[in-house]
Amino acid sequence: SVERHVGESLPRAAHRIAYALCPGPLTVIVPQGEGTFGFRIPDHAFLLKLLRIYGRPLANTSANLSGGENALTLDAALASLASPPDLAVDGGEIPSGSVPSTVVQVFADNSWKILRPGPICAERIDEVIRTMPAE
């Protein structure tokens, strides 16, 4: 579970969002101590199989600098990094019309806000939260 790796309980809304919308194009930012922690479960066959086999989360970086052009090839992604990663897997070129994941921050009080719009809209996240069972 994500909680095992974060080291503390996640807000109920974060559980609900992750359960309903992952794997998929969504990054969830949650409280961790005095800061935050982000996680994503991508809907990609190779990565899902790797995660199942490895049995632990993978720490990784985005394929481009924040605010920069989307890296659509492995070469473009590597060129945007200050130093090479320990491992890079080439999954082929990403289609030019692809949209980066939605980034949603969930707060301790279960409120939330979208930090970066993406394929999962605010209305869908709101629907997931509204149907969350009472404690």
C-alpha positions as CSV (number, residue, x, y, z in Angstrom):
1,S,0.0,0.0,0.0
2,V,1.0,3.6,-0.5
3,E,0.6,4.3,3.2
4,R,3.3,1.7,4.0
5,H,5.8,3.7,1.9
6,V,4.6,7.2,3.0
7,G,4.8,6.2,6.7
8,E,1.5,7.7,7.7
9,S,-2.2,7.5,7.0
10,L,-3.5,9.1,3.8
11,P,-6.6,11.3,3.7
12,R,-9.7,9.2,2.9
13,A,-10.3,11.3,-0.2
14,A,-6.8,10.3,-1.5
15,H,-7.6,6.6,-0.9
16,R,-10.9,7.0,-2.8
17,I,-9.4,8.9,-5.7
18,A,-6.5,6.4,-6.1
19,Y,-8.9,3.4,-5.8
20,A,-11.3,4.8,-8.4
21,L,-8.9,6.4,-10.9
22,C,-5.7,4.4,-10.7
23,P,-4.0,3.0,-12.7
24,G,-4.4,6.0,-15.0
25,P,-3.2,9.4,-15.9
26,L,-3.3,10.8,-12.4
27,T,-0.7,12.0,-9.9
28,V,-1.9,12.3,-6.3
29,I,-0.1,14.7,-3.9
30,V,-0.7,13.9,-0.2
31,P,0.6,15.3,3.1
32,Q,3.7,13.7,4.5
33,G,5.1,15.1,7.8
34,E,5.7,18.8,7.2
35,G,5.7,18.4,3.4
36,T,4.1,16.4,0.7
37,F,4.5,13.1,-1.2
38,G,3.3,12.4,-4.7
39,F,2.4,9.0,-6.2
40,R,1.2,7.7,-9.6
41,I,0.2,4.3,-10.8
42,P,0.5,4.6,-14.6
43,D,-1.7,2.6,-16.9
44,H,1.2,1.0,-18.8
45,A,1.5,-2.7,-19.2
46,F,5.3,-2.8,-18.8
47,L,5.4,-0.6,-15.7
48,L,2.5,-2.4,-14.1
49,K,4.2,-5.8,-14.6
50,L,7.5,-4.3,-13.3
51,L,5.8,-2.9,-10.2
52,R,4.1,-6.3,-9.5
53,I,7.4,-8.2,-9.8
54,Y,9.5,-5.6,-7.9
55,G,6.9,-5.4,-5.1
56,R,7.9,-1.9,-4.0
57,P,7.4,1.6,-5.4
58,L,9.8,3.1,-7.9
59,A,11.2,6.6,-7.3
60,N,11.4,8.4,-10.6
61,T,11.4,11.8,-12.2
62,S,9.2,13.3,-14.8
63,A,10.3,13.0,-18.4
64,N,10.7,16.7,-18.7
65,L,11.5,19.8,-16.7
66,S,8.5,21.4,-14.9
67,G,6.9,23.8,-17.3
68,G,9.0,22.6,-20.2
69,E,8.1,20.9,-23.4
70,N,6.8,17.4,-23.1
71,A,9.5,14.8,-23.9
72,L,8.0,12.5,-26.5
73,T,11.1,10.3,-27.0
74,L,13.7,8.8,-24.6
75,D,16.4,10.9,-26.2
76,A,14.4,14.1,-25.5
77,A,13.7,13.1,-21.9
78,L,17.4,12.3,-21.2
79,A,18.5,15.6,-22.8
80,S,16.3,17.5,-20.4
81,L,17.9,16.0,-17.3
82,A,21.0,17.5,-15.5
83,S,22.5,14.0,-15.1
84,P,21.7,10.6,-16.5
85,P,19.4,8.3,-14.5
86,D,20.5,4.9,-13.3
87,L,18.1,3.3,-15.7
88,A,16.0,4.5,-18.6
89,V,13.5,2.2,-20.5
90,D,12.6,3.1,-24.0
91,G,8.9,2.4,-24.5
92,G,8.8,4.0,-27.9
93,E,7.7,7.5,-29.0
94,I,4.8,9.1,-27.3
95,P,2.1,10.4,-29.7
96,S,2.4,14.2,-30.1
97,G,-1.2,14.9,-28.9
98,S,-0.6,13.2,-25.6
99,V,-1.6,15.1,-22.4
100,P,0.4,14.9,-19.2
101,S,-1.3,13.4,-16.1
102,T,-3.7,15.3,-14.0
103,V,-2.0,16.4,-10.7
104,V,-4.4,16.6,-7.8
105,Q,-3.4,17.6,-4.2
106,V,-5.4,16.1,-1.4
107,F,-5.2,17.8,2.0
108,A,-5.6,16.2,5.4
109,D,-9.2,17.5,5.7
110,N,-10.0,15.7,2.4
111,S,-10.3,18.9,0.5
112,W,-8.5,18.9,-2.9
113,K,-7.4,21.0,-5.8
114,I,-6.0,20.4,-9.2
115,L,-2.4,21.6,-9.6
116,R,-2.1,20.6,-13.2
117,P,-5.1,19.9,-15.5
118,G,-4.9,16.7,-17.5
119,P,-7.1,13.9,-18.9
120,I,-9.0,13.4,-15.6
121,C,-11.2,16.5,-15.1
122,A,-12.3,18.1,-11.9
123,E,-15.8,17.0,-12.4
124,R,-14.7,13.3,-12.4
125,I,-12.7,13.8,-9.2
126,D,-15.6,15.6,-7.6
127,E,-17.9,12.7,-8.5
128,V,-15.5,10.2,-6.9
129,I,-15.3,12.3,-3.7
130,R,-19.1,12.9,-3.5
131,T,-19.8,9.1,-3.7
132,M,-17.3,8.4,-0.9
133,P,-19.0,6.5,1.9
134,A,-19.4,8.3,5.2
135,E,-17.0,7.3,8.0
